[in-house]
Amino acid sequence: MSDSGSTQSCSAVDAFDLPEWLGVDPVTWSAVGPLRHGIVPGMLHSDTSDIELPCDLMAGDVADPIAVVDEATRVLIHQAWRHGQVHVVRRDARLTLGAPGVDFTAPRVLDVVGRLAKAVGAPPDHFSVRLRVARDGSGWDRGG
């Protein structure tokens, strides 16, 4: 991933262009790194065929020290969310799921991944989320 000190350009991804296994296999999204500058690096994994696809979560309203996305992308994130969808983009050559806000609570992570399931036409119960518990037991480990 490139330096988080600059706003990254994003290009929209049509859910129909995503790999077919996302819509048919049981899938697990796992956080693979800490939340930094609004991005949680993650991985989608087919529980059937062991195929993996890098897939990050992006809190689209992070603006300090610099905006995580440009204003046009931020608006699209909010529009999709209001309609029960998730804005899917490529950011830094990685599939990225955009959500409004500046952080990811565990319920928000579940919501984002559930919206991806909806986007690819999969039943929500085909998707699961794996988060690591924080050492102090205060929630999930955001790496902070």
C-alpha positions in Angstrom: 0.0 0.0 0.0 1.2 3.5 -0.6 1.9 6.2 1.9 -1.2 7.1 3.9 0.0 10.8 3.9 -1.9 11.6 0.7 -5.4 11.3 -0.6 -5.7 8.2 -2.8 -7.6 8.1 -6.0 -10.4 5.5 -6.2 -12.1 4.0 -9.2 -15.6 2.5 -8.9 -16.0 -1.2 -9.2 -19.2 -2.8 -10.5 -20.2 -5.7 -8.2 -20.9 -7.8 -11.4 -17.2 -7.6 -12.2 -16.2 -9.2 -9.0 -15.2 -12.9 -8.9 -18.1 -15.3 -9.1 -17.0 -17.3 -6.0 -18.0 -14.3 -3.9 -21.6 -14.9 -4.8 -21.7 -18.6 -4.4 -19.1 -19.8 -1.8 -19.2 -19.2 1.9 -16.8 -16.3 2.4 -14.9 -14.9 5.4 -13.6 -11.4 5.6 -10.7 -11.0 8.0 -8.9 -7.9 9.2 -5.2 -8.5 8.4 -3.8 -5.3 9.8 -4.5 -2.3 12.0 -6.9 0.6 11.3 -4.7 3.4 9.9 -5.9 6.6 8.5 -9.4 5.2 7.9 -8.3 2.0 6.2 -8.6 -1.5 7.7 -6.6 -3.9 5.4 -8.4 -7.1 5.0 -8.8 -10.3 3.0 -11.8 -12.1 1.6 -11.4 -15.9 1.7 -13.5 -18.6 0.0 -14.2 -21.1 2.7 -14.8 -23.7 0.0 -11.9 -23.3 -2.5 -9.3 -21.3 -0.4 -9.2 -18.5 -3.0 -8.3 -15.1 -1.4 -8.9 -11.6 -2.6 -7.4 -8.5 -0.8 -10.3 -6.3 0.4 -10.0 -3.3 2.6 -12.5 -1.3 4.6 -12.4 2.4 4.2 -14.0 5.0 6.6 -14.8 7.7 4.0 -15.0 10.6 6.3 -11.5 10.5 7.7 -10.0 14.0 6.9 -7.1 14.4 9.4 -4.3 14.8 8.7 -5.5 14.5 5.1 -8.7 13.2 3.5 -8.7 9.5 2.9 -10.6 10.0 -0.4 -11.6 12.9 -2.7 -14.9 14.7 -2.1 -16.6 13.0 -5.1 -15.9 9.5 -3.8 -16.9 10.5 -0.2 -20.3 11.7 -1.6 -20.7 8.4 -3.5 -20.0 6.5 -0.3 -22.7 8.3 1.5 -25.2 7.9 -1.4 -24.7 4.2 -1.6 -25.0 3.8 2.2 -28.3 5.7 2.3 -29.6 3.2 -0.2 -28.6 0.2 1.8 -25.5 -0.4 -0.4 -21.8 -0.2 0.0 -19.6 1.8 -2.4 -17.0 -0.7 -3.9 -13.8 0.8 -5.3 -10.3 0.0 -6.2 -7.9 2.0 -4.1 -4.2 1.5 -4.4 -4.9 -1.5 -6.6 -6.9 -3.1 -3.8 -10.6 -3.8 -3.7 -12.0 -1.5 -1.0 -15.4 -1.2 0.6 -16.3 2.4 1.5 -18.5 3.3 4.5 -19.4 6.7 6.0 -17.7 7.6 9.3 -14.2 7.7 10.7 -14.0 4.4 12.5 -15.1 0.8 12.3 -17.0 -0.7 15.3 -17.6 -4.4 15.1 -21.3 -3.9 14.1 -20.2 -1.5 11.4 -17.8 -4.1 10.0 -20.6 -6.7 9.9 -22.8 -4.1 8.2 -20.2 -3.4 5.5 -19.5 -7.0 4.8 -23.3 -7.8 4.7 -23.8 -5.1 2.2 -21.0 -6.6 0.0 -22.9 -9.9 0.2 -26.0 -8.1 -1.0 -24.1 -6.5 -3.9 -22.8 -9.9 -5.2 -26.2 -11.5 -4.8 -25.2 -13.8 -1.9 -27.3 -14.6 1.1 -25.8 -12.6 4.0 -25.3 -15.7 6.0 -22.8 -16.9 3.4 -20.5 -14.2 4.7 -18.7 -14.2 8.0 -16.3 -11.7 9.7 -13.1 -12.5 11.7 -11.8 -9.9 14.0 -9.1 -10.2 16.7 -10.1 -9.3 20.3 -8.0 -6.4 21.7 -5.5 -7.4 24.3 -7.3 -5.3 27.0 -10.6 -7.0 26.1 -12.1 -3.6 25.2 -13.4 -4.6 21.7 -11.7 -5.7 18.5 -8.1 -5.0 17.9 -7.8 -1.9 15.7 -4.1 -2.0 16.0 -4.0 1.3 17.9 
